[in-house]
Amino acid sequence: MAKTLTEKLCKNDWKYTLSRLFLTTPNHKRYYRHTHVIGKENIPSEGPLIYAANHQNALMDAMAIVTTQKHQTIFVARADIFRKPFIIKILHFMRILPIYRKLDGGKNQDNYDNNQETFEIVDHILRAGRVHGIMPEGRFNPYKRLAPLQKGIFRIALKAQEFFGTEGGIKIVPIGISWQDRKEFFKDVTIVYGKPIPVAEFFPLYQESPAKAYLKMQEKLSAEISKLMIDIRSETHYKTIENIRETFGYEYTKATSRNPNNPKERLEAEQNLVRKLDEFSEKNDPKIQTLEQTFPKYKEGLDKLKIRSWLLRKKKVAWYEFLKDWAILLLGFPIAVIGAILGFLPLRLMRKYEKLIKDQQFLSSTKYVVSMMVRSLQNLILIIIACFVAPNFAMLGLMLALIWFAERMMLFYVEHYKRTVGKFRYCRRLTKKCHLLSELKEQREQMIAIFS
């Protein structure tokens, strides 16, 4: 079986290509509001390659890679999900192989020997010039912090490099993935591809001392991935630093003469902000203590007034801005209603299964798979119906466009509605000269002054 599977994985599968083109990628674009891809020019046009990414969101980390590059990448996943024959077939079709880990425990300690089969398949894949994807932290990491990298990726890379020697061969592409909210859908995700690391550079050292080569590669890859993601090193003040980054990242980006609407510049600015706050934490600077004490009061005040932090940037809201906002709500209402009808079943089932998930690391993954399956079946039925009932090609095109885009437009509509209501509530507080609002503005300026 291993030989047959190896042969399949060493070749492109047209069924996999079609499913990614018409199923996985479109659903990923619906599930997430914006997917920002940075550094795509760094991806080599052909293998052998190893994609190495941080691991904060279970299956979704692999999906982020799959949907943003062209290669048919082979991944590994924890072996305990390879239980039923049907699931195994699906995972193999998705080009995912099992890996047994000591940290999973259980009664299958003897099965660690089965990893050898997976390693041999991956070795053949890399020698055949294909692409392998791995999360070198070795386990799910819910924090925006890079965990120590495990040595498995380096063993795999250098073992396969033996086939190529000291020139050419395998390259490791570091990847940083930043999730706005890993548990919720319709949020933003940023994927950054770094410059490839040639494994051949470490091969001479590997021939002398594998352990030293592993350590050297570990230091290099850790540094490269860290550059591509939000990496909060402080454990003591992690929550405060993350809250400040999330709440005031826009302001800090502008203050450093960058464009907050440019994903690359925004990420660079937020990385600088995190490094600055990490430095405060490391030195136990009184500034981090002030932020630690002030931010909870600030958040409590925002919740009490039912407004969002970004509104406090505005000194006032012009009447024509309200006119534009309400005009958008009025004109977009019919499409939002259609989108709500089309999205009811996928969203309802997604929320239902969300309550049944015990392992929170699979929360987003399960919701994603459920919504993809339900939405795909529903859209197929609706498209068939549209083909039969549409009186002409123009009407058919309109119906297909609504099936495809109305649900996503509805989600943008709901977001715009919340922003508009928030502006209205904020203006009422301004008009009434709310004392708490004035306090919040002072707290906001005080915190921004600390890290600007």
N, C-alpha and C positions, 0 to 999 in steps of 0.2 A: 504493500500500500504506500509506504514511504516513497518508493521509487516513482510510482505513478503520480503521487502528489507533487513530488519534486519536479517532475517533467512538466506538470501543469503550471506550476508557479514560475518556472523559468521561461514561460512564453506569455505574451499578451493574450488576454481573454476578451473576445469581442462582447460577450454578455456582460462582463464586468464594466467595460467601457460604456455600453448603452445604459446600464443601471446607474452609473455615476452621472452620466450626461442628463438623463431624463428623470431620475428619481432622487439620488442622494444630493447632488448639488442644488437643484431647485428647492428641495425641502430645507436644506441648510440656509438658503437665502431667505426663506420664509420664517424659519425658526429664529434666526438672529436678525436684528434690525439693520446693523451695518457690520460687514466683515472687511476689516482694513488689512491689506496685504502690503508689507514693506520688504524691500530687498529681494524681490522675485528674480531680479537680474543676477543674483548670486548663485542661483541653482544651476549646476552643470546640465547641459543638454542631454547627457546620457551617463549611465553608470559605469562601474559599480559605485553606488552611493549608500551611505547610512544617514538617515535623518535622525537627529538626536534633539528631543524637545523636553522642556519641563512638563511636569505631570500634575495638573490641578483639577482635571475634569474627566476622569475615567475615559470612556469610549470617545467622548467629544474631542479630546486632544487629537486622537487619530483622525477623526472626521475633519477637523480643521486643516490637517495636512492633506488628506485625500482630496478635499474639494478645492484646494488652492494651488495644486501643481499637477502636472500631466502624467507622472509616472504611476505605474501600478505597483504600489508599495506593499511589501509583506511586513506585517506587524506580529508581535507576540503579545499574548494576554494571559492573565492568571488562569491556571489550568482548571480551577474549580467551576468555571462556567462551561467547560467542555464535558457535559454530562450526558445529554440525550443525543442520539444519532442525528435527529433532525437539526438540532442546534449546531452540532459539529459540522454538518454539511453547509449550513448558512455561514458559519465562521470561516470555513475553508474557502467558500465562494468569495467572502470578503477579504480573503488572503490574510487570515489571522491564524497563527499557530499557538499551541499551548506552551506555557512555561510553568514549571513547578517551583514553588518558593518555600523556604523553611518557615518564613514568617506566617504562612497560611496555616501551619500546623495540621491537625487532623490525623487520620489513620493512614494517610497515603505517603508516609515518609519514604517508602521504598520506591515510589514513583519518580523520585528525583532523578533516578537513572534514565527515565524516559526523556529527560531534557537533552540527552545526547542525540536522540533522533531529531529533535528540533534544531539543535546546533548544526547537525550535518546538513539538514535541508537548507538552512540559512547560508552555510558555507558554500554549497553548490550554487545557490542563488547569486551570491556576490561574485563568485568566480565566473559565472555566466554573464556578468555585467549588468545584473538587475539591481533593484533598490530595496533596502531593508529599513524599516522604521522602528525605533526603540525609544522608550522613556528611561534614560539612564539613572534617574533617581531610584528606580526599582520598585517604587510603591506610590500610591496616591498621596499627594501632598496638598491639603486644603488651603495652605497659606501662600501669600504672595512672597515666597522666599524659596530660593533654590536650595534643596536638600543636598547632602553629600552624594556624589555620584558613585554608583556601584561599578565594580570592575568588569562585569559581564560584557559590556559593549566593547571594551578594549581587547578582551580575550578574543571575541568574535572577529573584530577588525584585523588584528595582527595575525590571527590564525589564517584568515582568508588572504591576507597580504603575502603570505609565504608563496602563493601561486604566482605573484607578480614580481616579487623581489624588491629591490631598492629603488625602482623607478616605476612611475605610473601607478596604476592600481586604484585602490579604494580611497574615497574622500568622504569625510564626515561633515555633514552640513548642520551646524548648530541652529536651533530654532527656539525663539522665545514666544510663548503664547500668553496673552494677557486678557483675562475675562472680566468684563465689567461686573457681571454677576453670574457666577457659574451655575447657580441653582435655577435661575429664572430664564424664561424664553423672551424673545424680542428685546434683547440687550445687545451691546456691542462686543465684538471680539477682535483683537489685533494679533496678527501672526507676522513675526519678523524672521526672515531668513538671513542668516549671517554668511560670511565668506567661508567657503569650504576649507577644511583642514586636511591636507594630504597625509595619509597614514604612513606613506613611504618615508616621511621625515623621521619617524620613530623606529623604523624597522632595524637599522643598525644597532640601536640600543637594545632592542628586543632580542636580537641574536646574542648579545652579551649577557643581558639580565632582563628577563620578562617582567619581573616585579618592578624594576626601575622604570621600564618603558610604560607600564600601566600607570604608575604614579605620575610620570611626566605628562602623559596624555590626559589624565584626570585633572591635573592643574590647568592645562590648556583649555580643555573643553568646558570646565566649570567657569573659567573666566569669560569665555566667549558667550556661553548661554546667558550668564549674568548680565552681560552688556545689552542683551536683546529683550529683557523682561523687566517688570517691576520686582525688584529684589530687596525686600525690607529685612535687614539683618538683625535689627534690635528685637529681642524677645520681650524685654521689660516694657517697652512702649510701643509694641507692634500695633495695637488697636488704635492708639492715638495717631501714629504716623499714617496709617491707612485711612483713617477718617479725614485727616488734614489733606492728604493727597486727593482723595475722592471729592472732597467738598470745595477745595480751593485750587485744584489743578489748573482750572481755566484762568484764574487771576494770576497765578504764578507764571504761566506760559506767556501771558501778555506782558507781565512785568519784566520778563527776560527777553523782550523784543522778538518773540516767536508768534507764529500764527496758531491760536488755539483750535482752529478748525482744520488744521493740517495734521493728520494722524501721526506722522513721523515727528514733526516738531513738538506736538503735544506730548508724545511719549518721551522724547529727549528731555523736555522740561520737567516732567513728573519724575523721571529718573534722577535728575539733579536735585529736585526738591527732597526726594527720599534720602539721597546721600547726605544732604545737609542736615536733615532731621535725625538720621542715624548717627551722625557725628555729634549732634547735641546730646543724644542718648548715651553714646559711648563716654563722653566727657562729663556726663551727669550735669549738663548745663542747666541753670535755672529756667532757661527759655522753654525747655521741653516740659518742665514741671508746670509752668504757666499754661502751656497748651493743654496739658493733661487735666488741669483744673477748670479751664475756661470752656473747652469744647463741649462737655456734657451739658453745661448750663445753656450754651448756645443752641444745641440740638433740642433740648427740652423746650426752649422758648419758641423755636420754629414749629415744633409739634403742637404747642399750645395755640399758636396763631393759625395753624394749618397752612403754612406757606413753605416754599422751598428756598434754600439758601441763595440760588442764583438771582432771585427777584430783588435781593438787597443791593445788587449792583446798580439798580435803576433808581434815580432820584425822583422820577415821575414816569407815568405811562401816557403817551400822547393819545388824544381822542381818535386820531386816524388809525393808530395801531389797533385799538379796540374794534374799529369799524372793519378793518381788514380781517382780524381774527374771527369776528362773528360772520362775516361774509363767507369765509372759508368753511365755517361750520354749517352754514345754511346750504351752500352749494354742494358740499360734500356729503350731506345727510343721506340722500338716496343710495349712493354707493356704499356708505357705511352700513346701512340697513341690509343691503345685499350681502356685504362681507360678513356681517354678524350672523346671517342665516347660514351662509356657507361654512363659516368657522365654528358654528355651535357644536356640532358633533365632535370634530377633532379636539377642540379646546375642552369640551365637557369630559370626554374620555381621558384626556391627558391629566386633568385635575383629579379625576377619580382614581387613576392608577398612582398618582403622586402620593395619595394617602396610604397606599398599600406597600410602599417601598420602605424596607427596614434599613438597608444599607444606603446611607445618604450620599455616598460617593457615586452611586448609580442613578441618582435622582434625575439629573438632566438627561442622561443617556436613555433611560426608560421613557421619559416624556417625549424625547425626540423620536424614538423608534415607534411609539404608539401613534403619535401625530402623523408621522410619515406614512405608516401603513393605512390608517383610516383616511387621511386626506388623499392619498394616491388612488385608493379604491373609489372614493366618493367622486373625485375628479374624472376618473375613467367613465363612470356611469353617467355623469352630467355631460361629458363630451359626446358620448354616444347619443344621448337624448337630444342634445343641441343639433347634431348632424341630421336628425330626423325631423325636428320641428321647425328649424330655421327656414323662413320663406325664400331667402336669397343669401348670396355670399356675404353681403355687407352685414346683414343681421347675424349670420353665423360668426363672422369675425368679432362683432361686438359681444356676443354671448361667450365666446372663447376667452376674450380679454377679461370679461368680468369673472369667469371661473378662475382664471389664472391670477388676477391682480386684486380682486375686490376684498378678499380677506386681509391682505397685507395693507391695503388702503384703509380698511376699517381700523386696524391697529394704530396706524399713524393718526387717524381721526380721533381716536380715544386719547392718545397722547396729547394732541393739539387741544382737545377739549379741556383736559386737566390743566394744561399750561394757561389757557385763557381764563378759566375759573380762578386759578391761582393769582393771575394778574389783577382780576377784579377784586378779589379778597384783599390783596396787597394795597390797592388804591384806596379801598375803604379805610384801611388802617392808617394810611398816610393822611387822608382827609381828616380823620378824627384825631390826628396827632397822638397816636397810641404810644404810651410811655414804654411798654415792653418792646415795641418795634424800635424805638430810639436806642434802648439798651442793646438790642441785638446788633444794630448797626455799629455801635461803639465796640462791642466784643469782636465783631467781624474785622474792623479796622485794626484793633489791637493785635489779633492773631496774625493778620496778613503782615503787619509791620515786623513781627518777630522773625519771619522766615524770608522776607523780601530782601 
